[in-house]
Amino acid sequence: MQRGVVVWVGLLLIGLLAGTVAGKEETIVWSFGHHHSLEHPWGKGAQMICDLVAERSQGRFIIEHYPAGILGGEFDTFDQLMVGAIELMIVGPAALGRYYEPINILQAHYVFRDLDHMFTVMRGPIGDDLYQSALDATGVRTLDVWYYGTRHLTTSNFPVHKPEDLVGRKIRSMDIPFHVHNIEAMGPTATPVAYQELYMALQTGVVEGQENPLPSIDVMKFYEVQEYLILTGHCIHPGLLHVNDQAFQALPADLQKILTEVVYEVTDKVTEMVLAEEAILQEKFADYGMKIIEPDVDAFRERTVANLLARYDEVWGKGLFAKIQEVK
């Protein structure tokens, strides 16, 4: 009798242990990388995704958050995404654009009229076609587009009212050909500088200016080393929320649904956060001492678009820029 009880208890313990192990095996763990701080709207949005997915999956699906470039630079992190070393990433179009060049049109200056235009294009047939072609080329699926902000120019010691005021000036660019050309289409000389090194480059005069959305200018404290804010509004900057497609296809259908629904919800919250910050930051920068200039935007648009189309219209797909403009 005692032996039977011992055997039964032993079998029960083995069963409980096996169930625990099986439960652990059923837990799916992903990694979400990006290079923004936890204070940035994208950092906050990424954390929201991690929290909501864990909550709605009741712990079956855990996404670990790696912000602020913990996993490396933007391009290095994107390469990790492509090979499946991580599963999720939020990043500008340039990272994907190294492997599928037409996606760079999303960051072309003056391609979008405003935020509504960007979302209409990117959640419509044009966006679907771009995403599918990029997926076919890279194995990276795009779940949604996030608003990064409207990019404006800042300069350290000279005002800018028209494109000619930038000629001969050194303005920071990313270290990729398209971004160099994108900057130079506006008039200046583009000087590649890593994002994390940009504050020092502005402070020491390696570059005389930069361009970024207001929330990024704020988080990175560029207003401390720049005298002028020029409201060129040259880029309604989209970010792409990418997932490794092999990992996505391996998810159970209910977890795919949870992830995609959460992403759409958080997209709206990120947009609200960025817009709220943009609404107050001009005043903050002015109070700090920056001089705010409203330049001749039409002159910037005309010069920039003409230069970019001359170089990239065939690369993007002839007439694609014009088709985006036609979307109402």
Secondary structure, 3 states (H helix, E strand, C coil): CHHHHHHHHHHHHHHHHHHHHHHHHHCEEEEEECCCCCCCHHHHHHHHHHHHHHHHCCCCEEEEEECCCCCCCHHHHHHHHHHCCCCEEEECHHHHHCCCHHHHHHHCCCCCCCHHHHHHHHCCHHHHHHHHHHHHHHCEEEEEEEEEEEEEEEECCCCCCCHHHHCCCEEEECCCHHHHHHHHCCCCEEEECCHHHHHHHHHHCCCCEEEEEHHHHHHCCHHHCCCEEEEEEEEEEEEEEEEEHHHHHHCCHHHHHHHHHHHHHHHHHHHHHHHHHHHHHHHHHHHHCCEEECCCHHHHHHHHHHHHHHHHHHHHCCCHHHHHHHCC
